[in-house]
Amino acid sequence: MSIIIKSPHQIEAMKEAGRVSAKVLREVGALVEPGISTLELDAFAETLIRLEGGIPAFKGYGGFPGSICASINEQVVHGIPSKNVILKEGDIISIDTGAIVDGWVGDNAWTFAVGKISPAKQRLLEVTEKSMWAGLDAARVGNRLRDIGHAVQTVAEAAGYGVVKDYVGHGIGRNMHEDPNVPNFGQKHTGIPLKAGMVLAIEPMINMGTDKVKQMSDGWLVCTRDGKPSAHFEKTVAITEEGPLILTTETEHRRPVND
Ligand code: MG
């Protein structure tokens, strides 16, 4: 494992990729409504990323065809945008967007409600977001890597949900996926010591039922094995001496609010 430590100057430079990634996610999320296709969301995202001076980080990555990942209901991650996938009232959709600006990558995700959703789905969204904030809050000098996953897992499992183990967060910088892997589970105070200058994408994938997932035949889409819904929230965060610094934001907020 070779973790690339970023200088304060480099972290500063990464903020622009983070800002564009966050803006695109927010604006694409605002378009989520019954009747729109995930391909329309994708086209909007690509246009906006380029207007903002960025390059879609996902498009062509390992052959992925889209600028966003769009994953509905029991789909966990890596859904390919399609004109045939039309959002319906009561769906939830996880959207993952990434932008490259000046050679630096930003990566973030959010799960949105399509119209009115069931209380059970609403709770899944709230708990998964809360687990992300808990993970971000643990991204501190003095903690170890698994403290992040432990924080995520504690929130999710207290609500009775399954924490996806087969897909994890990651280091990020000039490449979208760098060392280390950042699991969403683990024992407190284990793993490598967290150091200032590490930049991580923390991204809980939380299932309403079993934690088990299956890879679908297109080679990308991942679904829950039991067909129950799944949610995905992600932010890119830099570990600094002053605490976690969230980079995928349009209005810098230094401290995660975990409550
Ligand atoms: Mg990611």
Residues whose N, C-alpha, C, O or C-beta is under 5 A from the ligand:
A	BS01	MG	D107 A201
